Amino acid sequence: MTIDNRIQVVLIDDDPHLRQALSQTLDLAGLKILPLAEAKGLAAQLERDWPGVVVSDIRMPGMDGLELLTELHAQDPELPVLLITGHGDVPLAVQAMRAGAYDFLEKPFASDALLESVRRALALRQLVLDNRSLRLALSDRNELSTRLVGHSPSMLRLREQIGALAATRADVLILGETGAGKEVVARALHDLSSRRNGPFVAINAGALAESVVESELFGHEPGAFTGAQKRRIGKFEFANGGTLFLDEIESMSLDVQVKLLRLLQERVVERLGGNQLIPLDIRIIAATKEDLRQAADQGRFRADLYYRLNVAPLRIPPLRERGEDALMLFQYFADEASARHGLPPHELQPGQRALLLRHTWPGNVRELQNAAERFALGLELALDNSTPEGSAGNRVEVVDGGLSEQVENFEKTLIAAELARSHSSVRSVAEALGIPRKTLHDKLRKHGLSFADSGASAHPDDLD
């Protein structure tokens, strides 16, 4: 059991009359009070970021105030603890302050003195927690940028949405094509939430046989069906206190969907063959590569479950919509693979960069990661240029036509890829392409490309 975050002051004193008098003083000042007769076990009931303060007598049977201070500060050194005593000798006061007490009050003391000290301590506590939240937000932002690499507008928006949803208790529906990184997003939502210390359980519904899916998810009691010799804890129950990631939710049968809907609404699970309703504290993150609304219209997915899941949807953009993120991701995975295999890193050549930008990535990030692994091993950079049905074209369109037209289009793609890189001048772009600077300017005009978009500086001295 934990102490409610609405409690602002925990007051501990073994004298019932003094405890009642101090409680009334604090209560009349509008503060939420929890009076206790002993200090033992308090630390275990306080979360690290509990937003209140502790006021405790020093001289008490069992655990005294100084022992309590030591135990509380082992958990959170910045928690304000005010100590009071009727034996206010100077050495005891010095010992208390050196141990980290926020304030020391000698009995008898004026009510105003207690209120002033408590209010100052609460203000300090709020400042500490605000600073922690800010540091955590900055840390989470940095962590997200390393997990979900990319500077495209769609990825910036996705990271913002994850940061906003992670701190909530809302269930989430992740929408994304195969290989887009749905489990990476689910794991980020868990790790950036207050459930980060709880379990993260991932299960692919599409990989479960129909005969075992209910037992895997909900568990079963002995004798629930033939072969069920002992109790089994299901995935939902195993994830209690944490997050369950359910991928390919569209593959679940309608019967299982009914049970999932009940679990989402009531937060209880009933094992197969059992009668006990087991309460759950769990967050569900579901993922799908299909249009669930269309599946519901076709009768393949329950409409009520779709609307229940679709409260907080997150769409992961396919790689073909992320422009130059493909180059950044490829180099990131290639460098990672080189380090893992103990090999020197390879740098992409202009033609290879153009190939990566031109590719439609039907397998998304998973396909790109495999290609980067092969590149790091020194193997040929060969890509399957098939395009998914209904997908958008590449950033620079590749058109069918004669040899001359294809060569012109490839040249445009190659120059556009080099412009996408960070260069300090026209000279550096021309040198990377191996052509004179005057030729580069001519080809920019020919293909309707703008050097200004690259962020480099063009000076008269750059011209031949």
ABEGO torsion letter per residue (X at the ends): XBBBAABABBBBBABAAAAAAAAAAAAAAGBBBBBBABABGAAAABBAABABBBBBBABBBEBBAAAAAAAAAAABAABBBBBBBABBBAAAAAAAAAAGBABBBBOBBBAAAAAAAAAAAAAAAAAAAAAAAAAAAAAAAAAAAAABBEABAAAAAAAAAAAAAAABABBBBBBBBBGAGAAAAAAAAAAABAAAABBBBBBBAAABBAAAAAAAAAEBBBGABBGBABBBBBAAAAABGBBBBBBGAAABBAAAAAAAAAAAAAGBBBBBGBABBBBBBBBBBBBBABBAAAAAAAGABBAAAAAAAAABBBBBBBAAAAEAAAAAAAAAAAAAAAAAAGBBBBBBBAAAAAAAAABAGAAEAAAAAAAAAAAAAGBBBBBBABBBBGBBBBABBBBBEBAAAAAAAAAAAAAAAAAABBBABAAAAAAAAGBBAAAAAAAAAAAGBBAAAAGBBBBAAABX
